[in-house]
Amino acid sequence: MIILLGTTSEQKINIAKRFFKDKNITVNFVPTEVNSDISDQPFGEDLIIQGSINRARNAVQDTNNYDLSIGFEGGIGKTDTTGYYLCVASILDAQKNIYTGVSRKNPIPDQVMQQVKNGAYFATVIREFEKDISNESAELQRLVSELIHRTESFLEALDLAWVQYKNSPYFK
């Protein structure tokens, strides 16, 4: 199976490799540097989803030699009470059908969210916050680690997209 990846991020490539290895599916991955056609720090669930779809589509622009194309995107959403980080994975099949999975919404600590609202870059702020909480609860440390690395969230999103792809008659 040939899978295009709309990314050259080693982290996201390793997530895709882990996912398909766990399913015992042999894959030839073709990482491709693409633009998401959205901002570098997307805000809003619809925009994050669009970025993921754009990455999957943009990876196939110069080839028809693929079985699937996958785009990953992460970003920040906001409810009335808190900010959250979510991850999205989109699968584009050879017939150009899109299947999109969205991870759980991981809450962003208030002081991090406040800095982001004031224009700071999330990735920088959350890493600084991680240093400040070294003596806090294991649960908080685990959440902040996931906000930084996003492995489980991207795996969850990819799994939800995969379920739709593998059961496409039910998800058109």
Backbone bond lengths (Angstrom), bond angles and torsions (degrees), N, CA, C in turn:
res aa  C-N    CA-C-N  psi(-1)  N-CA   C-N-CA  omega(-1)  CA-C   N-CA-C  phi
1 M - - - 1.452 - - 1.522 108.21 -
2 I 1.311 116.50 132.40 1.464 122.42 176.60 1.520 108.25 -103.07
3 I 1.334 115.10 121.37 1.457 120.66 178.97 1.519 109.11 -121.81
4 L 1.311 114.87 120.97 1.459 121.10 172.81 1.522 108.01 -81.50
5 L 1.313 116.28 140.12 1.461 121.42 175.13 1.516 108.08 -117.18
6 G 1.312 116.58 125.57 1.459 121.24 178.73 1.511 111.40 -79.99
7 T 1.326 116.54 52.15 1.455 122.73 -179.55 1.518 109.87 -166.53
8 T 1.314 116.47 155.63 1.465 121.96 168.34 1.529 109.76 -117.67
9 S 1.307 117.54 9.80 1.461 123.17 178.02 1.526 109.66 -66.55
10 E 1.321 116.59 120.70 1.475 120.63 178.51 1.525 110.89 -57.78
11 Q 1.322 116.51 -38.74 1.471 120.37 179.79 1.529 110.22 -59.57
12 K 1.318 117.64 -48.62 1.463 120.69 -177.54 1.526 111.42 -71.78
13 I 1.314 117.88 -34.52 1.469 121.01 175.63 1.529 109.15 -62.16
14 N 1.324 116.72 -44.96 1.467 120.64 179.60 1.524 111.98 -64.66
15 I 1.312 117.19 -34.05 1.467 120.53 176.29 1.526 109.74 -63.93
16 A 1.333 117.15 -45.92 1.467 120.73 178.46 1.530 110.57 -62.91
17 K 1.325 117.06 -43.01 1.471 120.21 178.76 1.521 110.88 -60.59
18 R 1.316 116.56 -44.89 1.470 120.88 -179.98 1.521 110.73 -61.41
19 F 1.327 116.24 -44.62 1.459 121.10 -177.94 1.528 110.76 -58.23
20 F 1.331 117.00 -50.36 1.464 119.78 -176.01 1.528 112.05 -75.51
21 K 1.312 117.76 -30.21 1.461 120.58 174.26 1.518 110.17 -63.45
22 D 1.339 116.61 -43.31 1.464 120.92 178.10 1.530 111.83 -62.00
23 K 1.324 117.24 -24.95 1.468 121.78 178.67 1.525 111.66 -93.78
24 N 1.338 117.10 1.70 1.471 122.85 -178.37 1.520 112.13 57.08
25 I 1.329 115.50 40.48 1.458 121.58 177.51 1.520 107.68 -110.09
26 T 1.335 115.90 124.13 1.460 121.08 178.40 1.521 108.78 -80.48
27 V 1.327 114.98 126.27 1.461 120.53 -174.17 1.520 110.41 -132.76
28 N 1.314 114.81 140.32 1.456 121.72 167.59 1.530 105.80 -102.59
29 F 1.329 116.59 106.83 1.464 121.17 -179.47 1.516 110.43 -86.39
30 V 1.323 115.17 138.84 1.457 121.65 175.75 1.525 107.85 -122.87
31 P 1.347 116.81 91.40 1.464 119.72 177.44 1.529 110.48 -68.70
32 T 1.306 115.97 137.26 1.456 121.48 -176.94 1.520 109.18 -135.01
33 E 1.314 115.98 128.54 1.462 119.09 175.58 1.523 108.45 -74.55
34 V 1.320 115.44 118.06 1.463 121.14 -179.13 1.521 109.46 -133.88
35 N 1.287 115.05 164.55 1.451 121.53 174.98 1.521 107.92 -96.31
36 S 1.313 116.01 142.66 1.467 120.08 177.06 1.523 111.43 -82.69
37 D 1.324 116.62 -12.64 1.467 122.78 -177.62 1.528 112.56 61.66
38 I 1.337 115.84 22.67 1.461 121.55 173.28 1.526 106.95 -133.31
39 S 1.323 117.69 -179.56 1.462 121.06 -178.96 1.524 111.39 -69.34
40 D 1.327 116.16 158.83 1.464 121.60 179.18 1.524 112.22 -66.66
41 Q 1.302 117.32 -26.63 1.464 121.82 178.15 1.529 107.42 -125.59
42 P 1.342 116.11 81.53 1.471 118.54 -174.04 1.527 113.06 -71.54
43 F 1.318 114.62 140.33 1.466 123.30 175.89 1.525 107.83 -118.72
44 G 1.318 116.05 125.38 1.461 121.06 176.77 1.517 111.40 108.92
45 E 1.306 114.78 132.35 1.455 121.56 -175.53 1.524 112.66 -59.05
46 D 1.327 117.59 -42.89 1.466 120.09 -179.45 1.528 111.36 -61.51
47 L 1.308 117.40 -40.90 1.464 121.37 179.92 1.531 111.17 -67.13
48 I 1.324 117.04 -40.09 1.463 121.44 179.16 1.529 109.66 -64.10
49 I 1.311 117.08 -44.07 1.462 121.33 177.30 1.523 109.94 -61.28
50 Q 1.320 117.08 -44.21 1.463 119.96 179.93 1.524 111.35 -61.99
51 G 1.332 117.12 -39.08 1.461 120.67 177.50 1.518 112.21 -61.39
52 S 1.320 116.55 -41.07 1.459 121.38 178.32 1.527 111.17 -64.35
53 I 1.309 116.69 -45.65 1.472 121.36 177.62 1.522 110.18 -62.06
54 N 1.329 116.79 -45.01 1.467 120.52 -179.83 1.522 111.14 -59.41
55 R 1.324 117.39 -41.40 1.467 120.72 179.66 1.536 111.16 -63.06
56 A 1.326 116.57 -43.34 1.469 119.49 178.15 1.526 110.62 -63.49
57 R 1.305 117.81 -43.36 1.473 121.49 -179.94 1.535 111.70 -69.12
58 N 1.317 116.90 -43.24 1.463 120.22 -177.04 1.526 112.35 -66.74
59 A 1.312 117.64 -24.44 1.468 120.67 179.36 1.528 112.08 -69.84
60 V 1.327 118.52 -21.18 1.466 121.16 -176.64 1.522 113.62 -101.31
61 Q 1.296 118.88 7.11 1.463 120.74 -174.01 1.523 114.41 -60.48
62 D 1.318 118.25 -31.89 1.463 120.34 -175.05 1.523 113.89 -108.71
63 T 1.330 118.44 13.42 1.459 119.74 -176.98 1.521 111.92 -152.18
64 N 1.306 114.49 152.27 1.463 120.74 170.06 1.520 109.99 -116.76
65 N 1.336 116.18 5.74 1.456 122.23 -176.76 1.530 110.24 -93.86
66 Y 1.321 116.38 77.38 1.460 121.21 179.03 1.525 109.00 -161.44
67 D 1.304 114.19 157.04 1.463 120.32 173.62 1.523 110.43 -97.56
68 L 1.346 115.34 -42.43 1.456 121.53 179.57 1.522 108.94 -142.28
69 S 1.311 115.02 157.81 1.458 121.66 171.08 1.529 106.40 -129.93
70 I 1.331 115.44 138.06 1.462 120.18 -177.39 1.517 110.21 -123.28
71 G 1.315 115.64 134.40 1.459 122.17 173.64 1.516 110.05 -119.71
72 F 1.317 115.82 136.73 1.464 122.46 176.16 1.520 108.99 -115.90
73 E 1.322 116.60 142.45 1.470 120.99 173.97 1.522 108.01 -150.85
74 G 1.310 116.18 140.96 1.453 121.95 174.37 1.510 109.33 -125.99
75 G 1.314 116.45 154.35 1.449 119.14 178.92 1.513 111.92 -174.37
76 I 1.312 114.19 -172.78 1.462 122.51 -171.14 1.523 110.69 -109.72
77 G 1.306 114.74 133.00 1.457 122.19 172.17 1.514 108.80 -115.58
78 K 1.301 117.01 173.00 1.465 120.91 -178.10 1.508 109.02 -144.66
79 T 1.317 115.16 132.74 1.463 120.55 169.55 1.522 106.73 -104.34
80 D 1.316 116.50 -175.24 1.463 119.60 177.77 1.519 112.13 -64.92
81 T 1.341 115.96 -27.11 1.452 118.58 -173.06 1.521 114.97 -109.30
82 T 1.323 119.16 -23.47 1.464 119.33 -175.13 1.518 111.52 -154.83
83 G 1.312 114.87 163.20 1.451 120.76 170.52 1.517 108.42 -93.39
84 Y 1.308 116.77 155.62 1.455 121.15 178.41 1.520 109.70 -144.57
85 Y 1.319 115.21 156.98 1.458 121.56 176.96 1.518 107.55 -112.54
86 L 1.318 115.87 135.51 1.450 119.49 176.94 1.514 109.83 -135.29
87 C 1.312 114.68 156.46 1.454 122.19 179.73 1.520 108.78 -119.46
88 V 1.327 115.10 145.71 1.456 121.75 -177.63 1.525 108.79 -130.46
89 A 1.315 115.63 140.41 1.465 122.23 172.48 1.521 107.71 -127.69
90 S 1.324 115.95 133.44 1.457 120.75 176.82 1.518 108.95 -122.64
91 I 1.328 115.26 135.58 1.460 122.38 176.36 1.520 107.52 -110.29
92 L 1.318 115.91 129.09 1.463 123.12 174.79 1.522 106.41 -110.42
93 D 1.329 117.62 122.83 1.461 118.95 178.50 1.530 109.86 -90.77
94 A 1.317 116.49 177.30 1.466 121.42 -175.90 1.525 112.68 -66.21
95 Q 1.333 117.02 -18.46 1.471 120.70 176.71 1.529 111.57 -91.86
96 K 1.325 116.13 7.41 1.472 124.03 177.54 1.529 113.70 73.80
97 N 1.335 117.68 17.99 1.459 121.51 173.04 1.522 108.84 -78.22
98 I 1.319 115.96 142.09 1.469 122.33 -179.51 1.526 109.60 -110.87
99 Y 1.339 114.78 136.21 1.461 122.29 175.43 1.524 106.63 -128.68
100 T 1.317 116.71 121.24 1.463 121.07 -172.83 1.518 111.14 -121.29
101 G 1.336 114.61 131.94 1.457 121.32 175.48 1.517 109.77 -116.72
102 V 1.319 116.18 143.72 1.461 122.99 -178.59 1.529 108.43 -123.44
103 S 1.313 116.04 132.44 1.466 120.99 -179.74 1.527 111.43 -74.51
104 R 1.320 113.74 174.88 1.463 119.89 171.61 1.534 108.18 -62.00
105 K 1.296 115.26 162.28 1.463 121.27 179.97 1.523 108.40 -95.97
106 N 1.324 115.86 105.85 1.457 121.37 -179.26 1.526 110.09 -82.93
107 P 1.327 118.38 120.85 1.465 120.37 -177.28 1.519 111.73 -66.16
108 I 1.307 115.05 139.82 1.465 122.46 177.77 1.526 107.85 -98.17
109 P 1.342 117.73 128.13 1.469 119.52 177.88 1.539 111.10 -53.85
110 D 1.326 115.21 142.11 1.463 121.76 -174.50 1.527 113.24 -53.56
111 Q 1.333 117.58 -45.07 1.464 118.14 -176.24 1.523 111.45 -67.55
112 V 1.322 117.76 -29.30 1.467 120.98 175.06 1.524 109.04 -69.94
113 M 1.321 115.93 -47.45 1.464 120.62 -178.32 1.530 111.14 -60.95
114 Q 1.317 116.67 -38.13 1.462 120.00 179.65 1.530 110.78 -62.61
115 Q 1.309 116.91 -42.46 1.467 120.00 178.73 1.527 111.23 -65.35
116 V 1.339 116.23 -38.72 1.464 120.34 177.93 1.524 110.15 -64.46
117 K 1.333 116.85 -42.14 1.469 120.73 177.21 1.527 111.34 -59.64
118 N 1.337 115.64 -30.55 1.467 120.60 179.94 1.523 112.56 -86.75
119 G 1.331 116.78 9.37 1.457 120.31 173.12 1.519 116.62 104.66
120 A 1.335 118.18 -1.84 1.467 120.37 179.85 1.531 109.54 -73.73
121 Y 1.317 115.69 155.52 1.453 121.87 179.05 1.530 109.35 -84.29
122 F 1.338 116.92 126.04 1.454 122.74 -173.93 1.526 112.72 -53.53
123 A 1.317 117.84 -47.79 1.472 120.97 -175.66 1.526 111.53 -58.61
124 T 1.299 116.89 -37.89 1.468 120.96 179.26 1.523 110.94 -71.18
125 V 1.320 116.31 -46.90 1.466 121.48 -176.25 1.529 111.34 -64.97
126 I 1.331 117.66 -41.79 1.467 119.25 -176.63 1.528 110.50 -69.37
127 R 1.314 118.13 -31.73 1.467 120.29 176.85 1.527 111.17 -69.76
128 E 1.308 116.81 -37.26 1.468 120.16 175.57 1.525 110.43 -66.80
129 F 1.320 115.92 -41.04 1.460 121.00 178.63 1.530 110.46 -60.68
130 E 1.326 116.56 -39.11 1.466 120.71 -179.91 1.533 110.87 -58.42
131 K 1.315 116.66 -38.49 1.468 120.49 178.50 1.528 111.20 -65.25
132 D 1.325 116.47 -33.67 1.464 121.68 -176.66 1.523 113.77 -76.89
133 I 1.328 118.22 -14.52 1.464 119.98 -174.05 1.532 112.64 -110.99
134 S 1.297 116.95 21.25 1.469 120.18 -175.57 1.527 113.27 -59.62
135 N 1.322 118.17 -22.33 1.468 121.24 179.13 1.526 112.78 -104.37
136 E 1.328 117.13 9.36 1.466 120.82 -179.04 1.530 110.49 -88.77
137 S 1.314 116.46 -177.19 1.461 122.23 -174.58 1.532 112.23 -61.71
138 A 1.319 114.34 153.00 1.467 120.70 177.39 1.530 110.71 -62.45
139 E 1.325 116.37 -33.21 1.469 120.11 179.83 1.523 111.29 -65.18
140 L 1.325 117.00 -44.60 1.458 120.59 178.28 1.525 110.45 -65.05
141 Q 1.309 116.70 -42.49 1.458 120.22 178.94 1.532 111.01 -61.93
142 R 1.337 116.81 -39.55 1.468 121.39 178.60 1.532 110.60 -65.08
143 L 1.331 116.91 -43.55 1.463 120.71 178.40 1.524 110.62 -61.14
144 V 1.319 116.72 -47.76 1.470 120.30 -178.28 1.530 110.45 -64.27
145 S 1.318 117.26 -37.88 1.463 120.26 176.40 1.529 110.96 -60.83
146 E 1.337 116.73 -41.47 1.464 119.95 178.21 1.528 110.92 -67.98
147 L 1.322 117.64 -36.57 1.466 120.23 176.49 1.528 111.15 -62.83
148 I 1.314 117.06 -29.76 1.468 121.12 179.08 1.524 111.11 -82.46
149 H 1.321 116.90 -50.68 1.464 120.75 -171.37 1.527 113.85 -90.57
150 R 1.305 117.81 -32.65 1.465 125.37 173.05 1.525 115.42 61.69
151 T 1.313 117.37 14.55 1.461 120.89 -175.80 1.519 112.42 -60.08
152 E 1.322 117.44 -53.84 1.460 120.08 -177.60 1.526 111.31 -65.10
153 S 1.322 117.00 -35.06 1.466 120.06 179.89 1.527 111.50 -68.04
154 F 1.333 117.41 -43.32 1.468 119.29 177.44 1.529 111.12 -67.70
155 L 1.337 118.08 -37.85 1.462 120.44 176.36 1.532 110.45 -62.08
156 E 1.329 116.37 -42.01 1.457 120.41 178.08 1.527 111.18 -62.01
157 A 1.321 116.69 -45.54 1.463 120.77 179.73 1.533 111.00 -63.57
158 L 1.325 116.86 -43.50 1.464 120.70 179.43 1.532 110.56 -64.27
159 D 1.313 117.11 -39.61 1.458 120.27 177.95 1.528 111.12 -62.10
160 L 1.315 117.54 -41.24 1.469 120.64 179.52 1.528 111.46 -67.56
161 A 1.320 117.38 -37.20 1.467 120.59 175.39 1.534 109.89 -67.04
162 W 1.331 116.79 -41.32 1.458 122.51 -179.34 1.534 111.46 -62.35
163 V 1.322 116.96 -43.13 1.468 120.72 178.15 1.524 109.86 -56.32
164 Q 1.314 117.07 -43.82 1.463 121.17 179.78 1.531 111.15 -65.76
165 Y 1.330 115.80 -44.66 1.468 120.42 179.31 1.535 110.85 -60.72
166 K 1.329 116.77 -48.33 1.467 120.59 -177.70 1.522 112.49 -68.68
167 N 1.309 117.33 -19.46 1.469 122.75 -179.47 1.521 110.02 -121.77
168 S 1.315 116.02 40.51 1.461 121.70 -170.59 1.532 115.44 -55.24
169 P 1.323 121.28 -31.37 1.471 117.50 177.56 1.520 113.85 -59.03
170 Y 1.330 116.11 -22.87 1.463 120.38 -179.43 1.528 112.96 -93.93
171 F 1.320 117.35 -5.00 1.469 120.45 -173.68 1.536 111.21 -134.03
172 K 1.276 117.84 50.81 1.476 120.24 178.13 1.497 111.35 -101.33
